[in-house]
């Protein structure tokens, strides 16, 4: 019997979660009519 690859399943869940979060954020931006800066584009705080 084949061994279950839990790492693959976890990665797939994480990708699905990220995709859903991005879709929700895109919908929210579309509803607002603005495109605020992405969290990755903002500089890190000094604290």
C-alpha positions as CSV (number, residue, x, y, z in Angstrom):
1,X,0.0,0.0,0.0
2,X,1.3,3.5,-0.8
3,X,2.4,5.8,1.9
4,X,0.4,9.0,2.4
5,X,2.2,12.2,1.7
6,X,1.0,14.5,4.4
7,X,3.4,17.3,3.3
8,X,1.8,17.4,-0.1
9,X,-1.7,17.5,1.3
10,X,-0.7,20.3,3.8
11,X,0.9,22.3,0.9
12,X,-2.3,21.9,-1.2
13,X,-4.5,23.2,1.7
14,X,-2.2,26.2,2.2
15,X,-2.3,27.0,-1.5
16,X,-6.1,26.8,-1.5
17,X,-6.3,29.0,1.6
18,X,-4.0,31.6,0.0
19,X,-5.9,31.5,-3.3
20,X,-9.2,32.0,-1.4
21,X,-7.7,34.9,0.6
22,X,-6.3,36.6,-2.5
23,X,-9.7,36.2,-4.2
24,X,-11.5,37.8,-1.2
25,X,-9.0,40.6,-1.1
26,X,-9.4,41.3,-4.9
27,X,-13.2,41.3,-4.5
28,X,-12.9,43.7,-1.6
29,X,-10.6,46.0,-3.6
30,X,-13.0,45.9,-6.6
31,X,-15.9,46.8,-4.3
32,X,-13.9,49.8,-2.9
33,X,-12.9,50.9,-6.3
34,X,-9.3,51.4,-5.1
35,X,-6.2,49.3,-5.1
36,X,-4.3,49.8,-1.8
37,X,-0.7,48.8,-1.6
38,X,-0.2,45.1,-1.0
39,X,1.3,44.0,2.3
40,X,4.4,42.7,0.5
41,X,5.0,46.1,-1.1
42,X,5.0,48.0,2.2
43,X,8.4,48.3,4.0
44,X,8.8,46.4,7.3
45,X,8.5,48.4,10.5
46,X,11.6,49.2,12.5
47,X,10.3,47.6,15.7
